[in-house]
Amino acid sequence: MKPLTDLSRSDASVPSREHSLGLADLPLRVDAWVSALHMDAAPQDGDVLLRLLEIGFLPGEPVRVVARAFPAGDPLAVRVGRTTFALRRREAALVRVSTTAPVGEVTA
């Protein structure tokens, strides 16, 4: 199976001022949106990427880091949509997020 590399929104919906970073690097309680899923190298991460897609880490979905374990910050408690998951930092690093709302997204 060929690994998915950059599953992202269409270029038309991505604002040019968008700031993209890894989910593992997102500060606590900052509103963000999934912009892409990355497979940097490791072929064994293909299953992790598919699992992330299945549980809702899809482009455009709202995401927020709600907690980090003490002291190392691994795992992270991450809310995607209305569900909270625990992710290892290595897994969270596969998710790229943007702090800029997608075009057409209403912020509260």
C-alpha positions as a Markdown table, in Angstrom:
| # | Residue | x | y | z |
|---|---|---|---|---|
| 1 | Met | 0.0 | 0.0 | 0.0 |
| 2 | Lys | 1.4 | 3.4 | -1.0 |
| 3 | Pro | 1.6 | 5.8 | 2.1 |
| 4 | Leu | -0.4 | 8.9 | 2.1 |
| 5 | Thr | 1.9 | 11.9 | 2.3 |
| 6 | Asp | 0.1 | 15.2 | 2.3 |
| 7 | Leu | -3.6 | 15.0 | 2.8 |
| 8 | Ser | -4.6 | 18.6 | 2.8 |
| 9 | Arg | -7.4 | 21.0 | 1.9 |
| 10 | Ser | -7.6 | 22.3 | -1.6 |
| 11 | Asp | -5.3 | 25.2 | -2.3 |
| 12 | Ala | -8.3 | 27.5 | -2.9 |
| 13 | Ser | -9.4 | 27.2 | 0.7 |
| 14 | Val | -6.0 | 27.8 | 2.3 |
| 15 | Pro | -5.3 | 31.5 | 3.2 |
| 16 | Ser | -1.8 | 32.7 | 2.4 |
| 17 | Arg | -1.3 | 34.0 | 5.9 |
| 18 | Glu | -1.9 | 30.6 | 7.4 |
| 19 | His | 0.5 | 29.5 | 10.1 |
| 20 | Ser | 1.1 | 25.7 | 10.1 |
| 21 | Leu | 2.7 | 23.7 | 12.9 |
| 22 | Gly | 2.7 | 20.2 | 14.3 |
| 23 | Leu | 0.0 | 19.3 | 16.7 |
| 24 | Ala | 2.6 | 18.2 | 19.2 |
| 25 | Asp | 3.9 | 21.8 | 19.2 |
| 26 | Leu | 0.5 | 23.5 | 19.6 |
| 27 | Pro | 0.3 | 25.4 | 22.9 |
| 28 | Leu | -2.4 | 24.3 | 25.4 |
| 29 | Arg | -5.9 | 25.5 | 24.8 |
| 30 | Val | -5.2 | 27.3 | 21.5 |
| 31 | Asp | -7.9 | 26.9 | 18.9 |
| 32 | Ala | -6.6 | 25.3 | 15.7 |
| 33 | Trp | -7.7 | 23.3 | 12.7 |
| 34 | Val | -6.3 | 20.2 | 11.0 |
| 35 | Ser | -4.6 | 21.3 | 7.8 |
| 36 | Ala | -2.8 | 18.1 | 6.7 |
| 37 | Leu | -1.4 | 14.8 | 7.8 |
| 38 | His | 2.3 | 14.2 | 7.2 |
| 39 | Met | 4.3 | 11.0 | 6.7 |
| 40 | Asp | 7.8 | 12.3 | 7.0 |
| 41 | Ala | 9.7 | 9.0 | 6.5 |
| 42 | Ala | 8.8 | 6.0 | 8.6 |
| 43 | Pro | 6.8 | 3.4 | 6.6 |
| 44 | Gln | 5.6 | 1.8 | 9.9 |
| 45 | Asp | 3.7 | 5.0 | 10.6 |
| 46 | Gly | 1.2 | 4.2 | 7.8 |
| 47 | Asp | -1.1 | 2.4 | 10.2 |
| 48 | Val | -0.9 | 5.3 | 12.7 |
| 49 | Leu | -1.9 | 7.7 | 9.9 |
| 50 | Leu | -4.9 | 5.6 | 8.9 |
| 51 | Arg | -6.0 | 5.4 | 12.5 |
| 52 | Leu | -5.7 | 9.2 | 12.8 |
| 53 | Leu | -8.0 | 9.6 | 9.8 |
| 54 | Glu | -10.5 | 7.0 | 11.1 |
| 55 | Ile | -10.8 | 8.8 | 14.5 |
| 56 | Gly | -11.5 | 12.2 | 12.9 |
| 57 | Phe | -8.2 | 14.0 | 12.2 |
| 58 | Leu | -9.5 | 15.3 | 8.8 |
| 59 | Pro | -8.5 | 18.6 | 7.1 |
| 60 | Gly | -10.7 | 21.4 | 8.4 |
| 61 | Glu | -11.6 | 19.7 | 11.8 |
| 62 | Pro | -11.2 | 21.9 | 14.9 |
| 63 | Val | -8.5 | 20.6 | 17.2 |
| 64 | Arg | -7.1 | 21.7 | 20.6 |
| 65 | Val | -4.5 | 20.3 | 23.0 |
| 66 | Val | -6.2 | 20.2 | 26.4 |
| 67 | Ala | -3.5 | 18.7 | 28.6 |
| 68 | Arg | 0.0 | 17.3 | 28.6 |
| 69 | Ala | 1.3 | 14.6 | 30.9 |
| 70 | Phe | 3.8 | 15.7 | 33.6 |
| 71 | Pro | 6.8 | 16.0 | 33.4 |
| 72 | Ala | 7.7 | 15.0 | 29.8 |
| 73 | Gly | 4.5 | 16.1 | 28.1 |
| 74 | Asp | 3.8 | 12.6 | 26.6 |
| 75 | Pro | 1.0 | 11.7 | 26.0 |
| 76 | Leu | -1.1 | 14.7 | 25.1 |
| 77 | Ala | -4.9 | 14.9 | 25.6 |
| 78 | Val | -6.2 | 16.3 | 22.3 |
| 79 | Arg | -9.8 | 17.3 | 21.4 |
| 80 | Val | -10.7 | 16.9 | 17.8 |
| 81 | Gly | -14.3 | 17.9 | 17.0 |
| 82 | Arg | -16.2 | 16.9 | 20.1 |
| 83 | Thr | -14.1 | 13.9 | 21.1 |
| 84 | Thr | -10.9 | 13.8 | 23.3 |
| 85 | Phe | -8.1 | 11.3 | 22.6 |
| 86 | Ala | -4.7 | 10.6 | 24.1 |
| 87 | Leu | -1.9 | 10.7 | 21.6 |
| 88 | Arg | 1.8 | 10.1 | 21.9 |
| 89 | Arg | 4.0 | 13.1 | 20.8 |
| 90 | Arg | 5.2 | 11.0 | 17.9 |
| 91 | Glu | 1.6 | 10.4 | 16.7 |
| 92 | Ala | 0.7 | 14.0 | 17.2 |
| 93 | Ala | 3.7 | 15.1 | 15.1 |
| 94 | Leu | 2.0 | 13.5 | 12.1 |
| 95 | Val | -0.8 | 16.0 | 12.3 |
| 96 | Arg | -0.2 | 19.5 | 10.9 |
| 97 | Val | -2.5 | 22.2 | 12.2 |
| 98 | Ser | -3.3 | 25.8 | 11.4 |
| 99 | Thr | -4.2 | 28.5 | 13.9 |
| 100 | Thr | -6.1 | 30.3 | 11.1 |
| 101 | Ala | -9.7 | 29.2 | 10.6 |
| 102 | Pro | -10.5 | 27.6 | 7.3 |
| 103 | Val | -12.3 | 29.8 | 4.8 |
| 104 | Gly | -16.1 | 29.8 | 5.5 |
| 105 | Glu | -15.5 | 28.7 | 9.1 |
| 106 | Val | -17.4 | 30.7 | 11.7 |
| 107 | Thr | -15.4 | 31.4 | 14.9 |
| 108 | Ala | -17.2 | 31.9 | 18.2 |
